[in-house]
Amino acid sequence: MPVSPEVDLPAIEKDAKQRISTFTGKHEFRTETRPIAFGLKALDITFVTPEEKGSTEPLEKEIAKIRGVNSVEVTDVRRAVG
């Protein structure tokens, strides 16, 4: 979630993807921008990470350091089967 509607979401997305790639070792993402309210938009990034990484908390803290980011939340975690 950005700090305001004026934040450069594409720049945040680029930086977040770079940090995610460093954490996961993968470069596959799906991104979506969702309108929240009063012009504020949330950036949803879906990615796959190896189960051995364990918690995503270190990654969440890294993304929270990006300028213009107000909050980071993992909304879904699933185990891959197959």
Buried (B, 14 or more C-beta within 10 A) or exposed (E): BBEEEEBEBEEBBEBBBEBBBEBBEEEEBEBEEEEEEEEBBBBEBEBEBEEEEEEBEEBBEBBEEBEBBEEBEEEEEEEEEE
